[in-house]
Amino acid sequence: MVSWVLSPLAASVRQVLSGTTDGQSAIVRRIEEPPGAPGWFAPGDDIWTVHGSVATFLGGIRSLLLQALHPLALAGVDRHSSYRDDPFGRLQNTGAFIAATTYGSADLAQSTVAAIGRMHDRVQGSLSDGRTYSARDPRLLEWVHVALVDSMLTAYLEFGHNGPISADGYVADMAVVGAAMGVVDPPRSHGELTARIDGFRPELSGGAEARQMRDFIMSAPLPLALQPGYGVLARAARDTLPDWAVHLLGDQPAGAPARRARAVVADSALRTLSFALVRSPAQAAGERRLAGAGLVVGP
């Protein structure tokens, strides 16, 4: 049973992530149905393990920082998103996407991808220098994908404690999601992922807009009780970025002693959070659905 001391923390975190204090959001209820229906993934797959870990909180922060370095991707978010007015809504939508595609039935995963595609149809425009952007652009879709995959994998390898995974296996699992989203030939191994990110570097830049996004991400408007813990995770997330990315964000990479110290504090915070939350409601819902087909024996 969750300690009564940690219950308020768990409720506050679940409220931010899912819009409900118990984590039983609409998407979690949909993941549980229909009984026995297979999904894109199953228990034992690397993606199932990674996305059930609280390390995804740190990975999510890292991915937003990294994605902000592509000026066209940043413009799409900055000009067509309500993240400033409703940061929790955007966070919850992203979490629902990851939960549905990882733990939901194949039909739910596909319908979730299709819904996001319809939203992407409205995201297009141009920069002051004449460059155009579209959320349907395969190149931008690839950047968002590789930044997310690299960030979630990096976070889990450093801070995940839900069991061993294969880095290649996780990248290959995420390639299924990326391909469904319209990414052309997504990377399927850790080595390919690293090479793809290096290939994007000539397209990346910092600047005032990237620094504004950095400031917003690093000081997100969370409930007061969650701000200290979030600050710990945000600083540790930035520390896991490559030095070139930190420079583009307008910061100086921390020295090795400071990074190690912040990593220890972040790991402790994530362990506490894991104990408070017990387990991912979406993962549990997926296991209950699959139990109807005899694929999982629930706890």
C-alpha positions as a Markdown table, in Angstrom:
| # | Residue | x | y | z |
|---|---|---|---|---|
| 1 | Met | 0.0 | 0.0 | 0.0 |
| 2 | Val | 1.3 | 3.5 | -0.8 |
| 3 | Ser | 2.4 | 5.4 | 2.2 |
| 4 | Trp | -0.1 | 8.0 | 3.3 |
| 5 | Val | 2.8 | 10.4 | 3.3 |
| 6 | Leu | 3.3 | 9.9 | -0.4 |
| 7 | Ser | -0.3 | 9.7 | -1.4 |
| 8 | Pro | -0.7 | 13.5 | -2.0 |
| 9 | Leu | 2.4 | 13.5 | -4.2 |
| 10 | Ala | 1.1 | 10.6 | -6.2 |
| 11 | Ala | -2.3 | 12.3 | -6.6 |
| 12 | Ser | -0.7 | 15.6 | -7.7 |
| 13 | Val | 1.6 | 13.9 | -10.3 |
| 14 | Arg | -1.3 | 11.8 | -11.7 |
| 15 | Gln | -3.5 | 14.9 | -12.0 |
| 16 | Val | -0.8 | 16.7 | -14.0 |
| 17 | Leu | -0.1 | 13.6 | -16.2 |
| 18 | Ser | -3.6 | 12.3 | -16.8 |
| 19 | Gly | -6.1 | 14.8 | -15.5 |
| 20 | Thr | -7.2 | 12.5 | -12.8 |
| 21 | Thr | -5.9 | 11.9 | -9.3 |
| 22 | Asp | -6.0 | 8.1 | -9.6 |
| 23 | Gly | -4.5 | 7.9 | -13.1 |
| 24 | Gln | -7.6 | 6.2 | -14.5 |
| 25 | Ser | -8.0 | 8.5 | -17.4 |
| 26 | Ala | -10.2 | 8.0 | -20.5 |
| 27 | Ile | -7.3 | 6.5 | -22.4 |
| 28 | Val | -6.5 | 4.0 | -19.7 |
| 29 | Arg | -10.1 | 2.8 | -19.8 |
| 30 | Arg | -9.9 | 2.4 | -23.6 |
| 31 | Ile | -6.6 | 0.5 | -23.3 |
| 32 | Glu | -8.3 | -2.1 | -21.2 |
| 33 | Glu | -10.8 | -2.9 | -24.0 |
| 34 | Pro | -11.7 | -5.2 | -25.8 |
| 35 | Pro | -10.6 | -8.1 | -23.6 |
| 36 | Gly | -8.0 | -10.3 | -25.3 |
| 37 | Ala | -7.4 | -7.9 | -28.3 |
| 38 | Pro | -3.7 | -7.9 | -29.3 |
| 39 | Gly | -1.8 | -4.7 | -29.6 |
| 40 | Trp | 1.3 | -3.5 | -31.5 |
| 41 | Phe | 3.3 | -4.7 | -28.4 |
| 42 | Ala | 3.1 | -7.1 | -25.5 |
| 43 | Pro | 4.8 | -7.7 | -22.1 |
| 44 | Gly | 8.4 | -8.6 | -22.6 |
| 45 | Asp | 8.9 | -6.1 | -25.4 |
| 46 | Asp | 11.4 | -3.4 | -24.7 |
| 47 | Ile | 9.0 | -0.6 | -25.3 |
| 48 | Trp | 6.6 | -2.1 | -22.8 |
| 49 | Thr | 9.3 | -1.9 | -20.1 |
| 50 | Val | 10.7 | 1.5 | -20.9 |
| 51 | His | 7.4 | 3.3 | -21.1 |
| 52 | Gly | 6.2 | 1.8 | -17.9 |
| 53 | Ser | 9.1 | 3.4 | -16.0 |
| 54 | Val | 9.1 | 6.8 | -14.3 |
| 55 | Ala | 12.3 | 7.5 | -16.2 |
| 56 | Thr | 10.0 | 8.6 | -19.0 |
| 57 | Phe | 9.3 | 11.8 | -17.0 |
| 58 | Leu | 12.9 | 12.8 | -17.4 |
| 59 | Gly | 13.0 | 11.5 | -21.0 |
| 60 | Gly | 10.0 | 13.6 | -21.9 |
| 61 | Ile | 11.7 | 16.8 | -20.6 |
| 62 | Arg | 14.8 | 15.9 | -22.5 |
| 63 | Ser | 12.9 | 15.3 | -25.8 |
| 64 | Leu | 11.2 | 18.7 | -25.6 |
| 65 | Leu | 14.6 | 20.4 | -25.1 |
| 66 | Leu | 16.1 | 18.5 | -28.0 |
| 67 | Gln | 13.2 | 18.9 | -30.4 |
| 68 | Ala | 13.3 | 22.7 | -29.8 |
| 69 | Leu | 16.6 | 22.9 | -31.6 |
| 70 | His | 15.0 | 22.4 | -35.0 |
| 71 | Pro | 13.6 | 25.8 | -36.0 |
| 72 | Leu | 10.9 | 24.4 | -38.3 |
| 73 | Ala | 9.7 | 21.9 | -35.7 |
| 74 | Leu | 9.8 | 24.6 | -33.0 |
| 75 | Ala | 7.7 | 26.9 | -35.2 |
| 76 | Gly | 5.1 | 24.3 | -35.5 |
| 77 | Val | 4.8 | 24.0 | -31.7 |
| 78 | Asp | 5.2 | 27.6 | -30.9 |
| 79 | Arg | 2.6 | 28.9 | -33.4 |
| 80 | His | 0.1 | 26.1 | -33.5 |
| 81 | Ser | 0.0 | 24.8 | -29.9 |
| 82 | Ser | -1.7 | 26.0 | -26.8 |
| 83 | Tyr | 1.1 | 24.8 | -24.6 |
| 84 | Arg | 1.6 | 28.2 | -22.9 |
| 85 | Asp | -2.1 | 28.4 | -22.0 |
| 86 | Asp | -2.7 | 24.7 | -21.3 |
| 87 | Pro | 0.7 | 23.0 | -20.7 |
| 88 | Phe | -0.9 | 20.2 | -18.9 |
| 89 | Gly | -3.3 | 19.5 | -21.7 |
| 90 | Arg | -0.5 | 19.1 | -24.2 |
| 91 | Leu | 1.4 | 16.9 | -21.7 |
| 92 | Gln | -1.6 | 14.7 | -21.2 |
| 93 | Asn | -2.2 | 14.4 | -25.0 |
| 94 | Thr | 1.4 | 13.3 | -25.5 |
| 95 | Gly | 1.2 | 10.8 | -22.6 |
| 96 | Ala | -2.1 | 9.4 | -24.1 |
| 97 | Phe | -0.4 | 8.9 | -27.4 |
| 98 | Ile | 2.5 | 7.0 | -25.9 |
| 99 | Ala | 0.2 | 5.0 | -23.7 |
| 100 | Ala | -2.2 | 4.1 | -26.5 |
| 101 | Thr | 0.4 | 3.0 | -29.0 |
| 102 | Thr | 2.4 | 1.1 | -26.4 |
| 103 | Tyr | -0.3 | -0.6 | -24.4 |
| 104 | Gly | -3.5 | -0.3 | -26.3 |
| 105 | Ser | -5.1 | -2.7 | -28.8 |
| 106 | Ala | -3.9 | -2.4 | -32.5 |
| 107 | Asp | -7.2 | -0.7 | -33.3 |
| 108 | Leu | -6.7 | 1.9 | -30.5 |
| 109 | Ala | -3.1 | 2.5 | -31.6 |
| 110 | Gln | -4.1 | 3.0 | -35.2 |
| 111 | Ser | -7.0 | 5.3 | -34.4 |
| 112 | Thr | -4.7 | 7.4 | -32.1 |
| 113 | Val | -2.2 | 7.8 | -34.8 |
| 114 | Ala | -4.9 | 8.8 | -37.3 |
| 115 | Ala | -6.3 | 11.4 | -34.9 |
| 116 | Ile | -2.8 | 13.0 | -34.5 |
| 117 | Gly | -2.4 | 13.0 | -38.3 |
| 118 | Arg | -5.6 | 15.0 | -38.6 |
| 119 | Met | -4.3 | 17.5 | -36.1 |
| 120 | His | -1.0 | 17.7 | -38.0 |
| 121 | Asp | -2.9 | 18.7 | -41.2 |
| 122 | Arg | -3.5 | 22.1 | -39.7 |
| 123 | Val | 0.1 | 22.7 | -38.6 |
| 124 | Gln | 1.8 | 24.5 | -41.5 |
| 125 | Gly | 3.3 | 28.0 | -42.2 |
| 126 | Ser | 6.5 | 29.8 | -43.0 |
| 127 | Leu | 9.3 | 31.5 | -41.2 |
| 128 | Ser | 10.4 | 35.1 | -41.7 |
| 129 | Asp | 13.3 | 33.9 | -43.9 |
| 130 | Gly | 10.8 | 32.2 | -46.3 |
| 131 | Arg | 11.3 | 28.6 | -45.2 |
| 132 | Thr | 8.1 | 26.6 | -44.9 |
| 133 | Tyr | 7.1 | 24.0 | -42.4 |
| 134 | Ser | 4.4 | 21.4 | -42.1 |
| 135 | Ala | 3.8 | 18.8 | -39.4 |
| 136 | Arg | 3.2 | 16.3 | -42.2 |
| 137 | Asp | 6.8 | 16.9 | -43.6 |
| 138 | Pro | 8.5 | 13.5 | -43.3 |
| 139 | Arg | 11.8 | 15.2 | -42.4 |
| 140 | Leu | 10.2 | 17.0 | -39.4 |
| 141 | Leu | 8.3 | 13.9 | -38.4 |
| 142 | Glu | 11.6 | 12.0 | -38.4 |
| 143 | Trp | 13.3 | 14.7 | -36.2 |
| 144 | Val | 10.5 | 14.6 | -33.6 |
| 145 | His | 10.7 | 10.8 | -33.7 |
| 146 | Val | 14.4 | 10.4 | -33.3 |
| 147 | Ala | 14.6 | 13.1 | -30.6 |
| 148 | Leu | 11.8 | 11.3 | -28.6 |
| 149 | Val | 13.4 | 7.8 | -29.1 |
| 150 | Asp | 16.9 | 9.0 | -28.1 |
| 151 | Ser | 15.6 | 10.8 | -25.1 |
| 152 | Met | 13.4 | 8.0 | -23.7 |
| 153 | Leu | 16.2 | 5.5 | -24.3 |
| 154 | Thr | 18.9 | 7.7 | -22.7 |
| 155 | Ala | 16.7 | 8.3 | -19.7 |
| 156 | Tyr | 15.9 | 4.7 | -19.2 |
| 157 | Leu | 19.5 | 3.5 | -19.6 |
| 158 | Glu | 20.6 | 6.0 | -16.9 |
| 159 | Phe | 17.6 | 6.1 | -14.6 |
| 160 | Gly | 15.3 | 3.1 | -15.4 |
| 161 | His | 15.0 | 0.3 | -12.9 |
| 162 | Asn | 12.2 | -1.8 | -14.4 |
| 163 | Gly | 14.4 | -4.5 | -15.7 |
| 164 | Pro | 17.0 | -5.0 | -18.4 |
| 165 | Ile | 16.3 | -3.9 | -22.0 |
| 166 | Ser | 18.0 | -4.1 | -25.4 |
| 167 | Ala | 18.7 | -0.6 | -26.8 |
| 168 | Asp | 18.4 | -2.0 | -30.3 |
| 169 | Gly | 15.1 | -3.7 | -29.4 |
| 170 | Tyr | 13.6 | -0.4 | -28.0 |
| 171 | Val | 14.6 | 1.5 | -31.1 |
| 172 | Ala | 13.1 | -1.2 | -33.3 |
| 173 | Asp | 9.9 | -1.2 | -31.3 |
| 174 | Met | 9.6 | 2.6 | -31.7 |
| 175 | Ala | 10.2 | 2.2 | -35.4 |
| 176 | Val | 6.8 | 0.6 | -35.6 |
| 177 | Val | 5.2 | 3.7 | -34.1 |
| 178 | Gly | 7.3 | 6.0 | -36.2 |
| 179 | Ala | 6.4 | 4.3 | -39.4 |
| 180 | Ala | 2.7 | 4.5 | -38.6 |
| 181 | Met | 3.1 | 8.2 | -38.0 |
| 182 | Gly | 4.6 | 8.7 | -41.4 |
| 183 | Val | 8.4 | 8.6 | -40.7 |
| 184 | Val | 10.1 | 7.2 | -43.7 |
| 185 | Asp | 12.5 | 4.3 | -42.8 |
| 186 | Pro | 12.8 | 5.1 | -39.1 |
| 187 | Pro | 16.0 | 3.8 | -37.4 |
| 188 | Arg | 15.8 | 0.3 | -36.2 |
| 189 | Ser | 19.0 | 0.1 | -34.1 |
| 190 | His | 20.8 | 2.2 | -31.6 |
| 191 | Gly | 23.6 | 2.8 | -34.0 |
| 192 | Glu | 21.2 | 3.9 | -36.7 |
| 193 | Leu | 19.5 | 6.3 | -34.2 |
| 194 | Thr | 22.8 | 8.0 | -33.3 |
| 195 | Ala | 23.7 | 8.4 | -37.0 |
| 196 | Arg | 20.3 | 9.9 | -37.8 |
| 197 | Ile | 20.6 | 12.5 | -35.0 |
| 198 | Asp | 24.1 | 13.4 | -36.2 |
| 199 | Gly | 22.7 | 13.8 | -39.7 |
| 200 | Phe | 20.3 | 16.5 | -38.4 |
| 201 | Arg | 22.9 | 18.7 | -36.8 |
| 202 | Pro | 23.4 | 21.0 | -39.9 |
| 203 | Glu | 19.6 | 21.8 | -39.6 |
| 204 | Leu | 19.7 | 22.6 | -35.9 |
| 205 | Ser | 20.1 | 26.0 | -34.3 |
| 206 | Gly | 19.6 | 27.9 | -31.1 |
| 207 | Gly | 18.4 | 31.5 | -31.1 |
| 208 | Ala | 15.9 | 33.5 | -29.1 |
| 209 | Glu | 12.9 | 31.2 | -29.7 |
| 210 | Ala | 14.8 | 28.1 | -28.7 |
| 211 | Arg | 16.0 | 29.8 | -25.5 |
| 212 | Gln | 12.4 | 30.9 | -24.7 |
| 213 | Met | 11.2 | 27.3 | -25.1 |
| 214 | Arg | 14.1 | 26.2 | -22.9 |
| 215 | Asp | 13.1 | 28.6 | -20.2 |
| 216 | Phe | 9.5 | 27.5 | -20.3 |
| 217 | Ile | 10.5 | 23.8 | -20.2 |
| 218 | Met | 13.0 | 24.3 | -17.4 |
| 219 | Ser | 10.5 | 26.3 | -15.3 |
| 220 | Ala | 7.2 | 24.7 | -16.2 |
| 221 | Pro | 4.2 | 26.1 | -14.4 |
| 222 | Leu | 3.5 | 23.1 | -12.2 |
| 223 | Pro | 1.8 | 23.1 | -8.8 |
| 224 | Leu | 4.0 | 24.6 | -6.1 |
| 225 | Ala | 4.5 | 21.2 | -4.4 |
| 226 | Leu | 5.9 | 19.6 | -7.5 |
| 227 | Gln | 8.3 | 22.4 | -8.6 |
| 228 | Pro | 11.3 | 21.4 | -6.6 |
| 229 | Gly | 11.2 | 17.8 | -7.8 |
| 230 | Tyr | 10.6 | 18.9 | -11.4 |
| 231 | Gly | 13.5 | 21.2 | -11.2 |
| 232 | Val | 15.7 | 18.3 | -10.2 |
| 233 | Leu | 14.5 | 16.2 | -13.1 |
| 234 | Ala | 14.8 | 19.1 | -15.6 |
| 235 | Arg | 18.4 | 19.8 | -14.7 |
| 236 | Ala | 19.3 | 16.2 | -14.9 |
| 237 | Ala | 17.6 | 15.9 | -18.2 |
| 238 | Arg | 19.6 | 18.8 | -19.6 |
| 239 | Asp | 22.7 | 17.2 | -18.3 |
| 240 | Thr | 22.1 | 14.0 | -20.4 |
| 241 | Leu | 22.0 | 16.1 | -23.7 |
| 242 | Pro | 25.2 | 16.1 | -25.8 |
| 243 | Asp | 27.4 | 19.2 | -25.2 |
| 244 | Trp | 26.6 | 20.6 | -28.7 |
| 245 | Ala | 22.9 | 20.6 | -27.9 |
| 246 | Val | 23.4 | 22.3 | -24.5 |
| 247 | His | 25.5 | 25.0 | -26.3 |
| 248 | Leu | 22.7 | 25.5 | -28.9 |
| 249 | Leu | 20.2 | 26.0 | -26.0 |
| 250 | Gly | 22.4 | 28.9 | -24.8 |
| 251 | Asp | 23.8 | 27.1 | -21.8 |
| 252 | Gln | 27.2 | 25.8 | -20.7 |
| 253 | Pro | 27.5 | 22.1 | -20.1 |
| 254 | Ala | 28.0 | 21.3 | -16.4 |
| 255 | Gly | 31.2 | 19.7 | -15.2 |
| 256 | Ala | 31.4 | 16.0 | -14.5 |
| 257 | Pro | 31.2 | 16.3 | -10.7 |
| 258 | Ala | 28.0 | 18.5 | -11.0 |
| 259 | Arg | 26.4 | 16.1 | -13.4 |
| 260 | Arg | 27.1 | 13.1 | -11.2 |
| 261 | Ala | 25.7 | 14.9 | -8.2 |
| 262 | Arg | 22.5 | 15.9 | -10.0 |
| 263 | Ala | 22.1 | 12.4 | -11.4 |
| 264 | Val | 22.2 | 10.9 | -7.9 |
| 265 | Val | 19.6 | 13.4 | -6.7 |
| 266 | Ala | 17.4 | 12.8 | -9.8 |
| 267 | Asp | 17.7 | 9.0 | -9.4 |
| 268 | Ser | 16.6 | 9.3 | -5.8 |
| 269 | Ala | 13.6 | 11.5 | -6.8 |
| 270 | Leu | 12.5 | 9.0 | -9.5 |
| 271 | Arg | 12.8 | 6.1 | -7.1 |
| 272 | Thr | 10.6 | 8.0 | -4.6 |
| 273 | Leu | 8.1 | 8.8 | -7.4 |
| 274 | Ser | 8.1 | 5.1 | -8.5 |
| 275 | Phe | 7.3 | 4.0 | -5.0 |
| 276 | Ala | 4.5 | 6.6 | -4.7 |
| 277 | Leu | 2.9 | 5.8 | -8.1 |
| 278 | Val | 3.4 | 2.0 | -7.6 |
| 279 | Arg | 3.1 | 1.3 | -11.4 |
| 280 | Ser | 1.8 | 2.7 | -14.7 |
| 281 | Pro | -2.0 | 2.6 | -14.9 |
| 282 | Ala | -1.7 | 2.3 | -18.7 |
| 283 | Gln | 0.6 | -0.7 | -18.5 |
| 284 | Ala | -1.6 | -2.4 | -15.9 |
| 285 | Ala | -4.7 | -1.8 | -18.2 |
| 286 | Gly | -2.8 | -3.3 | -21.1 |
| 287 | Glu | -2.0 | -6.4 | -19.1 |
| 288 | Arg | -5.6 | -6.8 | -17.9 |
| 289 | Arg | -6.8 | -6.6 | -21.6 |
| 290 | Leu | -4.3 | -9.2 | -22.7 |
| 291 | Ala | -5.1 | -11.5 | -19.8 |
| 292 | Gly | -8.3 | -12.2 | -21.6 |
| 293 | Ala | -6.3 | -14.0 | -24.3 |
| 294 | Gly | -4.1 | -15.8 | -21.8 |
| 295 | Leu | -1.1 | -13.8 | -22.7 |
| 296 | Val | -0.6 | -12.2 | -19.3 |
| 297 | Val | -1.2 | -13.4 | -15.8 |
| 298 | Gly | -1.9 | -10.2 | -13.9 |
| 299 | Pro | -0.4 | -9.5 | -10.5 |
